Amino acid sequence: MLGTRLSGVAVSPGRASGPVVRVAEPLGEPPRTPAPADPAADAARIAPAAAAVARRLEELAATAEGEAADILFTTAAMANDPGLVAEAERLVTVEGVPAPRAVHEAANGFARSLAAAGGYLAERVRDIQDVRDRIVAELLGVEPPGVPELASPSVLVARDLAPADTAGLDPAKVLALVTEQGGPTSHTAILARALGIPAVVAVRGLLASGAEALVVDGDTGVVEPADPRGPVVVADRQAAAEWNGVGATADGHRVRILGNVGSVADARAAAEAGAEGIGLFRTEFCYLDAPSEPSVSEQRAAYADVLAPFAGKPVVVRTLDAGADKPLAFLAPELEPNPALGVRGVRVAFARPAVLDRQLEAIAAAAAESGAEVSVMAPMVATAAEAAWFAERARAAGIARAGVMIEVPAAALAAREILEVVDFVSVGTNDLAQYTFAADRQLGAVAALNDPWQPALLRLIALIGEAAREAGKPAGVCGEAAADPRLARVLTGLGMTSLSMTAAAIRPVGATLATATLTDCEAEARHALGTFGAST
């Protein structure tokens, strides 16, 4: 049994305890020999196996909602990717590799390319590995790796979880989730928060512990042994129901509680959770997998559907965040040695301003149709000159309020100058942490550096808050940091005027904020700024 407590990165709040159920390790590497007796017949097995995996993922997606459904549909598309299937078939017919091994090697090649690309694409490596193992299991006729059937409420322990596995978890059966790998902004962490399951990731030594039962604290990141015969403790997920729906501190200081959305389902979930508006509307869903740029009318219709639940309420639309690390076919991106530091976000628009102008036209039309109070913001802005360029084009398109995301340290340091030319700023804490600490947000070994409680990150946010107060303009947070109820109070104390998050976090954050005065929040912020290391 575990003798001492372990700690990791807290990614989903709540405290729970109970018996441990371990997720089986991924399938090992299939053998490369013997060569198939009939390579053509063996290769012909691959496409049907991939299609079967995709079909099961689509069926699971149909029962899910919001971000979980989006991730499952995307993973299903990966399983059916023609390039993956074609490369695996080539390995069988040309090199004589058995079909299971061919899928394994083809998927690993894709994963290496994604990892090298960095940024958003690197985040999909775990998805590719999950698809790989599912197709290989299908070809071998064995059960795919993943979460076992839970007979009773349990603490789930794993090396890592694929997003598809996390999306399918039953919160009634999973008391808490603990992984040895992963990071605070991984899809697994985001989905755990959306499901209301306490979770801690990057817990080194977890799998070697041998614990039969655990106490998991999703607020502090502490994981401790529990008596296997002791009572099961379920996290209280109903406490936040007392929130009155108005984002404010106990003494009436207003902080808007907003939703992060990327689809119609997300928008509906945020509205049902009581969001006062949308703080981040990701528009990439309209472009992904599109062989050509969607027309203005196609974009307008898609955006209007998302905006509809928020008629008369504020909505911040982020313009296309694409580029070398999110390649879109119609943009014909060039290969770059380091895409995470390359042409992405607003930088794409500098070379192709017409793409941005058409999107702004569609957003303006969707705003008029839906009745939402729409603002726009540009991603990956680094300088005041870039911010001014974007704001001018947005206003020319008939959109009155224009802002920018602050995701790189340069923009945080230039917040005063940027706020002179835009109407608001929004802090993307996920990328700001990644770029500040030079730490890949998907790498468990450096997960502690991506903890949003890190003082260096909070000091950058404090600079932004101070600049916003001086300018008399709003500054919000739309990164995953805003979904942490305790950190929400710190961010308020640092001068943030809005917090935008996944639907499941809206009520907990709103309720927690309402228990503290602005003075309390400012005191907590001062303490956090002076605390070196992560929140644990």
C-alpha positions as CSV (number, residue, x, y, z in Angstrom):
1,M,0.0,0.0,0.0
2,L,1.1,3.6,-0.6
3,G,3.2,4.8,2.3
4,T,3.4,8.5,1.7
5,R,1.3,11.0,-0.1
6,L,2.0,12.0,-3.7
7,S,1.3,15.3,-5.4
8,G,0.7,16.4,-9.0
9,V,-1.1,19.1,-10.8
10,A,-4.7,19.8,-9.8
11,V,-6.8,20.2,-12.9
12,S,-10.4,19.7,-11.8
13,P,-11.7,20.7,-8.3
14,G,-13.3,18.6,-5.6
15,R,-12.2,16.0,-3.1
16,A,-13.2,12.4,-3.2
17,S,-12.0,9.0,-2.0
18,G,-12.6,5.4,-2.7
19,P,-11.2,2.1,-4.1
20,V,-8.8,2.2,-7.0
21,V,-9.4,0.8,-10.4
22,R,-6.5,0.8,-12.8
23,V,-6.8,1.4,-16.5
24,A,-5.0,-1.2,-18.5
25,E,-1.8,-0.2,-20.2
26,P,-1.9,0.4,-24.0
27,L,-1.3,-2.6,-26.3
28,G,2.3,-3.4,-26.9
29,E,4.0,-3.2,-30.3
30,P,2.6,-5.8,-32.7
31,P,5.4,-8.1,-34.2
32,R,6.8,-7.2,-37.6
33,T,7.0,-10.8,-38.6
34,P,6.0,-13.1,-40.1
35,A,5.1,-11.5,-43.3
36,P,1.5,-12.0,-44.5
37,A,1.0,-14.9,-46.9
38,D,-1.3,-12.8,-48.9
39,P,-0.3,-9.1,-48.6
40,A,-3.2,-7.8,-50.7
41,A,-5.8,-9.6,-48.5
42,D,-4.1,-8.5,-45.3
43,A,-4.0,-4.9,-46.5
44,A,-7.7,-5.1,-47.4
45,R,-8.5,-5.7,-43.7
46,I,-7.2,-2.3,-42.6
47,A,-9.9,0.0,-44.1
48,P,-12.9,-2.0,-42.6
49,A,-11.1,-2.1,-39.2
50,A,-10.6,1.7,-39.2
51,A,-14.2,2.2,-40.3
52,A,-15.5,0.0,-37.5
53,V,-13.5,2.0,-34.9
54,A,-14.7,5.3,-36.4
55,R,-18.3,4.1,-36.3
56,R,-18.1,3.2,-32.6
57,L,-16.6,6.5,-31.7
58,E,-19.3,8.3,-33.7
59,E,-22.0,6.3,-31.8
60,L,-20.3,7.4,-28.5
61,A,-20.2,11.0,-29.7
62,A,-23.9,10.9,-30.5
63,T,-24.6,10.3,-26.8
64,A,-22.3,13.0,-25.6
65,E,-22.7,16.8,-25.5
66,G,-20.5,19.9,-26.0
67,E,-16.8,19.6,-26.0
68,A,-16.9,15.8,-25.3
69,A,-19.0,15.3,-28.5
70,D,-16.7,17.5,-30.6
71,I,-13.6,15.6,-29.4
72,L,-15.2,12.2,-30.1
73,F,-16.3,13.2,-33.6
74,T,-12.8,14.5,-34.3
75,T,-11.2,11.3,-33.1
76,A,-13.5,9.3,-35.2
77,A,-12.4,11.3,-38.2
78,M,-8.8,10.5,-37.4
79,A,-9.6,6.8,-37.4
80,N,-11.0,7.1,-40.9
81,D,-8.2,9.3,-42.1
82,P,-7.4,8.2,-45.7
83,G,-3.7,9.1,-45.3
84,L,-3.3,6.8,-42.3
85,V,-5.1,3.9,-44.0
86,A,-3.2,4.4,-47.2
87,E,0.2,4.4,-45.5
88,A,-0.7,1.3,-43.5
89,E,-1.8,-0.5,-46.7
90,R,1.4,0.5,-48.4
91,L,3.5,-1.0,-45.6
92,V,1.7,-4.3,-46.0
93,T,1.7,-4.5,-49.8
94,V,5.2,-3.0,-50.5
95,E,7.2,-3.9,-47.4
96,G,5.4,-7.1,-46.3
97,V,4.5,-5.8,-42.8
98,P,1.6,-7.6,-41.1
99,A,-1.5,-5.3,-40.9
100,P,-1.5,-4.7,-37.2
101,R,2.2,-3.7,-37.3
102,A,1.6,-1.6,-40.4
103,V,-1.2,0.4,-38.6
104,H,1.1,0.8,-35.6
105,E,4.0,2.2,-37.7
106,A,1.8,4.4,-39.9
107,A,0.2,6.0,-36.8
108,N,3.5,6.5,-35.1
109,G,4.8,8.3,-38.2
110,F,1.7,10.6,-38.0
111,A,2.3,11.1,-34.3
112,R,5.9,12.1,-34.8
113,S,4.9,14.7,-37.4
114,L,2.3,16.2,-35.0
115,A,4.7,16.3,-32.1
116,A,7.3,18.1,-34.3
117,A,4.7,20.6,-35.4
118,G,4.1,21.7,-31.8
119,G,1.1,23.7,-30.5
120,Y,-2.4,22.5,-31.3
121,L,-1.2,19.6,-33.4
122,A,1.1,18.3,-30.7
123,E,-2.0,18.1,-28.5
124,R,-3.5,15.5,-30.9
125,V,-0.6,13.0,-30.5
126,R,-2.5,11.2,-27.7
127,D,-5.6,11.0,-30.0
128,I,-3.6,9.4,-32.7
129,Q,-2.1,6.8,-30.3
130,D,-5.6,6.0,-29.1
131,V,-6.9,5.5,-32.6
132,R,-3.8,3.4,-33.4
133,D,-4.5,1.0,-30.5
134,R,-8.2,0.7,-31.3
135,I,-7.5,-0.2,-34.9
136,V,-4.8,-2.7,-34.0
137,A,-7.1,-4.3,-31.4
138,E,-9.8,-4.6,-34.1
139,L,-7.4,-6.3,-36.4
140,L,-6.2,-8.7,-33.7
141,G,-9.7,-9.4,-32.5
142,V,-9.1,-8.4,-28.9
143,E,-10.7,-5.8,-26.6
144,P,-9.2,-2.3,-27.1
145,P,-7.4,-0.7,-24.2
146,G,-9.3,1.8,-22.2
147,V,-11.5,2.2,-19.1
148,P,-12.9,-1.0,-17.8
149,E,-16.5,-1.5,-16.8
150,L,-16.9,-0.1,-13.2
151,A,-19.0,-2.2,-10.9
152,S,-19.1,0.5,-8.2
153,P,-17.9,4.1,-7.7
154,S,-14.1,4.1,-7.9
155,V,-11.0,6.3,-8.3
156,L,-9.7,5.8,-11.8
157,V,-5.9,5.5,-12.0
158,A,-4.0,5.5,-15.3
159,R,-0.7,6.3,-17.0
160,D,-2.7,8.7,-19.2
161,L,-6.2,8.7,-20.7
162,A,-7.1,9.3,-24.3
163,P,-9.7,12.1,-24.7
164,A,-12.1,9.5,-26.2
165,D,-11.9,7.5,-22.9
166,T,-12.4,10.6,-20.7
167,A,-15.3,11.8,-22.8
168,G,-17.1,8.4,-22.2
169,L,-16.7,8.4,-18.4
170,D,-19.7,8.2,-16.2
171,P,-19.5,10.8,-13.4
172,A,-21.8,8.6,-11.3
173,K,-19.2,5.8,-11.3
174,V,-15.9,7.8,-11.4
175,L,-15.2,9.4,-8.0
176,A,-11.9,10.9,-9.2
177,L,-9.3,10.7,-11.9
178,V,-5.5,10.5,-11.4
179,T,-2.9,10.1,-14.1
180,E,0.9,9.8,-14.0
181,Q,1.2,11.8,-17.2
182,G,-0.7,14.6,-18.9
183,G,-0.8,18.3,-18.3
184,P,-3.3,20.9,-16.9
185,T,-4.5,22.0,-20.4
186,S,-4.8,18.6,-22.0
187,H,-8.1,17.4,-23.3
188,T,-8.3,14.9,-20.5
189,A,-8.1,17.7,-17.9
190,I,-10.6,19.9,-19.8
191,L,-13.1,17.0,-20.0
192,A,-12.7,16.1,-16.4
193,R,-13.7,19.6,-15.4
194,A,-16.6,19.5,-17.9
195,L,-17.8,16.3,-16.3
196,G,-17.3,17.6,-12.7
197,I,-14.9,14.9,-11.8
198,P,-12.0,15.8,-9.4
199,A,-8.8,15.2,-11.2
200,V,-5.0,15.4,-10.6
201,V,-2.5,14.8,-13.4
202,A,1.3,14.4,-13.7
203,V,1.5,12.4,-10.4
204,R,5.0,10.9,-10.6
205,G,5.3,7.5,-9.0
206,L,1.5,6.9,-9.1
207,L,1.6,3.5,-10.9
208,A,4.3,2.1,-8.7
209,S,2.5,3.0,-5.5
210,G,0.2,-0.1,-5.4
211,A,-2.5,1.8,-3.5
212,E,-5.8,0.0,-3.1
213,A,-7.7,3.2,-2.3
214,L,-6.9,6.9,-2.6
215,V,-8.0,10.2,-1.4
216,V,-7.8,12.7,-4.3
217,D,-7.8,16.5,-3.8
218,G,-8.5,18.2,-7.1
219,D,-8.0,21.6,-5.5
220,T,-4.5,21.1,-4.1
221,G,-3.2,18.2,-6.3
222,V,-2.5,16.0,-3.3
223,V,-3.1,12.2,-3.6
224,E,-3.0,10.2,-0.4
225,P,-3.6,6.6,0.7
226,A,-7.0,5.7,2.0
227,D,-8.3,2.7,4.0
228,P,-9.7,0.2,1.4
229,R,-12.4,-0.7,3.9
230,G,-13.2,3.0,4.6
231,P,-16.3,4.8,3.3
232,V,-16.5,6.1,-0.3
233,V,-16.5,9.9,-0.3
234,V,-18.2,11.5,-3.3
235,A,-17.3,15.0,-4.3
236,D,-20.1,17.5,-3.7
237,R,-21.0,18.7,-7.2
238,Q,-24.2,20.4,-6.2
239,A,-22.9,23.2,-3.9
240,A,-22.6,25.7,-6.7
241,A,-26.4,25.5,-7.4
242,E,-26.9,28.4,-4.9
243,W,-25.2,30.9,-7.3
244,N,-27.7,33.6,-8.3
245,G,-26.4,33.9,-11.8
246,V,-24.8,37.3,-11.4
247,G,-21.0,37.4,-11.6
248,A,-20.0,39.5,-8.6
249,T,-18.0,39.4,-5.4
250,A,-19.8,39.5,-2.0
251,D,-19.6,43.3,-1.9
252,G,-21.0,43.7,-5.4
253,H,-17.8,44.1,-7.6
254,R,-18.9,42.9,-11.0
255,V,-16.9,40.2,-12.8
256,R,-18.8,38.7,-15.7
257,I,-18.9,34.9,-15.7
258,L,-18.8,33.8,-19.4
259,G,-18.6,30.6,-21.4
260,N,-15.9,29.2,-23.8
261,V,-17.6,27.7,-26.8
262,G,-16.6,26.1,-30.1
263,S,-19.9,24.7,-31.4
264,V,-23.7,25.0,-31.1
265,A,-23.8,22.3,-28.4
266,D,-21.2,24.2,-26.4
267,A,-23.2,27.4,-26.7
268,R,-26.4,25.7,-25.5
269,A,-24.6,24.1,-22.6
270,A,-23.1,27.5,-21.5
271,A,-26.5,29.2,-21.7
272,E,-28.1,26.4,-19.6
273,A,-25.3,26.7,-17.0
274,G,-26.1,30.4,-16.6
275,A,-23.3,32.0,-18.5
276,E,-23.7,35.8,-18.8
277,G,-22.4,35.7,-22.3
278,I,-19.5,34.2,-24.3
279,G,-16.0,35.2,-23.6
280,L,-14.4,33.0,-26.2
281,F,-16.1,31.8,-29.4
282,R,-13.6,29.6,-31.2
283,T,-14.5,29.8,-34.9
284,E,-12.2,27.1,-36.2
285,F,-15.0,24.5,-36.3
286,C,-16.2,26.3,-39.5
287,Y,-12.9,25.7,-41.2
288,L,-11.6,22.3,-40.0
289,D,-11.5,19.6,-42.7
290,A,-12.8,22.2,-45.3
291,P,-11.1,21.6,-48.6
292,S,-11.8,25.3,-49.5
293,E,-12.5,28.4,-47.6
294,P,-16.2,28.5,-46.5
295,S,-18.2,31.2,-48.2
296,V,-19.3,34.3,-46.3
297,S,-22.9,33.0,-46.3
298,E,-21.8,29.5,-45.0
299,Q,-19.8,31.2,-42.2
300,R,-22.7,33.6,-41.3
301,A,-25.1,30.7,-40.9
302,A,-22.7,28.7,-38.8
303,Y,-21.9,31.6,-36.5
304,A,-25.5,32.7,-36.2
305,D,-26.5,29.2,-34.8
306,V,-23.9,29.5,-32.1
307,L,-24.8,33.1,-31.2
308,A,-28.6,32.4,-31.1
309,P,-28.8,31.4,-27.4
310,F,-27.1,34.7,-26.4
311,A,-29.3,37.3,-28.1
312,G,-29.0,40.6,-26.2
313,K,-25.9,39.3,-24.4
314,P,-22.1,40.0,-24.9
315,V,-20.2,37.6,-27.1
316,V,-16.5,37.8,-28.0
317,V,-15.7,36.0,-31.2
318,R,-12.1,35.0,-31.8
319,T,-11.1,35.2,-35.5
320,L,-9.5,32.2,-37.1
321,D,-6.7,30.8,-35.1
322,A,-4.9,28.8,-37.7
323,G,-1.5,28.5,-39.3
324,A,1.4,26.2,-39.5
325,D,0.5,24.4,-36.4
326,K,-3.2,24.1,-37.4
327,P,-2.8,23.7,-41.2
328,L,-5.8,24.3,-43.3
329,A,-5.7,23.1,-46.9
330,F,-7.0,26.2,-48.5
331,L,-4.3,28.3,-46.8
332,A,-1.5,26.3,-48.4
333,P,0.8,26.7,-45.4
334,E,4.5,26.4,-45.8
335,L,6.6,24.0,-43.8
336,E,8.3,25.6,-40.9
337,P,11.1,24.4,-38.6
338,N,9.2,25.5,-35.5
339,P,5.5,26.0,-36.2
340,A,4.7,26.8,-32.6
341,L,6.7,30.0,-33.2
342,G,5.6,30.5,-36.8
343,V,2.8,31.9,-38.8
344,R,-0.3,31.3,-36.8
345,G,-3.3,33.3,-35.6
346,V,-3.4,36.9,-36.8
347,R,-0.1,36.4,-38.5
348,V,-1.9,34.4,-41.2
349,A,-4.1,37.4,-41.9
350,F,-1.2,39.6,-42.5
351,A,-0.4,37.6,-45.6
352,R,-4.0,36.9,-46.5
353,P,-6.1,39.9,-45.3
354,A,-9.0,39.0,-47.6
355,V,-9.6,35.8,-45.6
356,L,-9.9,37.8,-42.4
357,D,-12.1,40.4,-44.1
358,R,-14.5,37.8,-45.3
359,Q,-14.7,36.3,-41.9
360,L,-15.3,39.7,-40.3
361,E,-18.1,40.3,-42.8
362,A,-19.7,37.0,-41.9
363,I,-19.4,37.7,-38.1
364,A,-21.0,41.1,-38.6
365,A,-23.9,39.6,-40.5
366,A,-24.4,36.8,-37.9
367,A,-24.4,39.4,-35.1
368,A,-27.1,41.4,-36.8
369,E,-29.2,38.2,-37.4
370,S,-28.8,36.8,-33.9
371,G,-29.1,40.0,-31.9
372,A,-26.1,39.1,-29.8
373,E,-23.8,42.0,-28.7
374,V,-20.7,40.8,-30.7
375,S,-17.1,41.9,-30.3
376,V,-14.2,40.3,-32.1
377,M,-10.6,39.6,-31.0
378,A,-7.5,38.4,-32.8
379,P,-5.3,35.6,-31.6
380,M,-1.5,35.6,-31.3
381,V,-1.0,39.3,-31.3
382,A,2.5,40.4,-30.1
383,T,2.7,44.2,-30.6
384,A,0.5,47.3,-30.5
385,A,1.0,47.8,-34.2
386,E,-0.5,44.4,-34.9
387,A,-3.4,45.1,-32.6
388,A,-4.1,48.5,-34.3
389,W,-4.0,46.8,-37.8
390,F,-6.6,44.2,-36.6
391,A,-8.9,46.8,-34.9
392,E,-8.9,49.0,-38.0
393,R,-10.1,46.1,-40.2
394,A,-12.7,45.0,-37.7
395,R,-14.2,48.4,-37.4
396,A,-14.2,48.8,-41.2
397,A,-16.3,45.6,-41.3
398,G,-18.9,47.3,-39.1
399,I,-17.9,45.6,-35.8
400,A,-17.8,48.3,-33.1
401,R,-15.7,46.6,-30.4
402,A,-12.3,45.0,-31.3
403,G,-9.8,43.4,-28.9
404,V,-7.0,41.0,-28.9
405,M,-5.9,37.9,-27.0
406,I,-2.8,38.1,-24.9
407,E,-1.0,34.8,-25.3
408,V,2.6,35.7,-25.6
409,P,4.8,37.5,-23.1
410,A,5.5,40.3,-25.5
411,A,1.9,41.3,-25.6
412,A,1.6,41.2,-21.8
413,L,4.6,43.5,-21.5
414,A,3.1,45.8,-24.1
415,A,-0.4,45.8,-22.6
416,R,-0.5,49.5,-22.0
417,E,0.3,50.3,-25.7
418,I,-2.1,47.6,-26.9
419,L,-4.9,49.0,-24.8
420,E,-4.5,52.4,-26.4
421,V,-5.6,50.9,-29.8
422,V,-8.2,48.3,-28.8
423,D,-11.3,48.2,-26.7
424,F,-10.4,45.2,-24.5
425,V,-8.0,42.3,-24.0
426,S,-8.4,38.7,-23.1
427,V,-5.7,36.6,-21.6
428,G,-5.2,33.1,-23.0
429,T,-3.5,31.5,-20.0
430,N,-2.8,28.2,-21.7
431,D,-0.5,29.5,-24.4
432,L,0.8,32.4,-22.2
433,A,2.0,29.8,-19.7
434,Q,3.5,27.6,-22.4
435,Y,5.4,30.5,-24.0
436,T,6.5,32.0,-20.7
437,F,8.0,28.8,-19.3
438,A,9.1,27.3,-22.6
439,A,7.2,24.2,-21.5
440,D,5.0,22.1,-23.8
441,R,1.6,22.0,-22.3
442,Q,1.1,18.3,-23.2
443,L,4.3,17.1,-21.6
444,G,3.8,15.6,-18.2
445,A,7.4,16.0,-17.2
446,V,7.0,19.8,-17.3
447,A,3.3,20.0,-16.3
448,A,4.1,21.9,-13.0
449,L,5.5,24.8,-15.1
450,N,2.1,25.1,-16.9
451,D,0.3,25.3,-13.5
452,P,-1.6,28.6,-13.8
453,W,-0.7,29.3,-10.1
454,Q,2.9,29.9,-11.1
455,P,3.8,33.4,-9.8
456,A,5.6,34.4,-13.0
457,L,2.4,33.8,-15.0
458,L,0.4,35.7,-12.4
459,R,2.8,38.6,-12.5
460,L,2.2,39.0,-16.2
461,I,-1.5,38.9,-15.6
462,A,-1.1,41.5,-12.9
463,L,0.7,43.8,-15.4
464,I,-2.2,43.4,-17.8
465,G,-4.8,44.1,-15.0
466,E,-2.9,47.3,-14.0
467,A,-2.8,48.5,-17.6
468,A,-6.5,47.8,-18.1
469,R,-7.4,49.7,-14.9
470,E,-5.3,52.7,-16.0
471,A,-6.9,52.6,-19.5
472,G,-10.4,52.2,-18.1
473,K,-11.0,49.2,-20.3
474,P,-11.9,45.5,-19.7
475,A,-9.4,42.7,-19.3
476,G,-10.6,39.1,-19.0
477,V,-9.2,35.6,-18.9
478,C,-10.5,32.9,-21.3
479,G,-7.9,30.2,-20.6
480,E,-8.4,27.2,-18.5
481,A,-7.2,29.1,-15.4
482,A,-10.6,30.8,-15.3
483,A,-12.3,27.4,-14.6
484,D,-10.5,27.1,-11.2
485,P,-12.9,28.6,-8.5
486,R,-10.0,29.4,-6.1
487,L,-7.9,30.9,-8.9
488,A,-10.9,32.9,-10.1
489,R,-10.7,35.0,-6.9
490,V,-7.0,35.6,-7.5
491,L,-7.6,36.7,-11.1
492,T,-10.3,39.1,-9.8
493,G,-7.8,40.5,-7.4
494,L,-5.4,41.0,-10.2
495,G,-7.8,43.2,-12.0
496,M,-9.6,40.9,-14.4
497,T,-13.2,42.0,-15.1
498,S,-14.5,38.8,-16.8
499,L,-13.7,35.1,-16.6
500,S,-14.6,32.7,-19.4
501,M,-14.7,28.9,-19.0
502,T,-16.2,25.6,-19.9
503,A,-19.9,25.2,-19.0
504,A,-19.4,22.9,-16.1
505,A,-17.2,25.4,-14.3
506,I,-19.6,28.4,-14.6
507,R,-21.7,27.7,-11.4
508,P,-18.8,26.7,-9.2
509,V,-16.8,29.8,-10.2
510,G,-19.8,32.1,-9.8
511,A,-20.7,30.7,-6.4
512,T,-17.1,30.8,-5.1
513,L,-16.5,34.3,-6.3
514,A,-19.7,35.4,-4.5
515,T,-18.3,34.3,-1.1
516,A,-15.4,36.8,-1.2
517,T,-15.2,40.6,-1.2
518,L,-12.9,42.4,-3.6
519,T,-10.6,43.1,-0.7
520,D,-10.4,39.4,0.0
521,C,-9.6,38.7,-3.7
522,E,-6.9,41.4,-3.7
523,A,-5.3,39.9,-0.6
524,E,-5.3,36.4,-2.1
525,A,-3.8,37.8,-5.3
526,R,-0.9,39.4,-3.3
527,H,-0.2,36.2,-1.5
528,A,-0.3,34.2,-4.8
529,L,2.2,36.7,-6.5
530,G,4.7,36.0,-3.7
531,T,4.4,32.3,-3.5
532,F,7.1,30.6,-5.5
533,G,6.3,27.3,-7.2
534,A,2.9,25.7,-8.1
535,S,-0.2,25.8,-6.1
536,T,0.7,22.6,-4.2
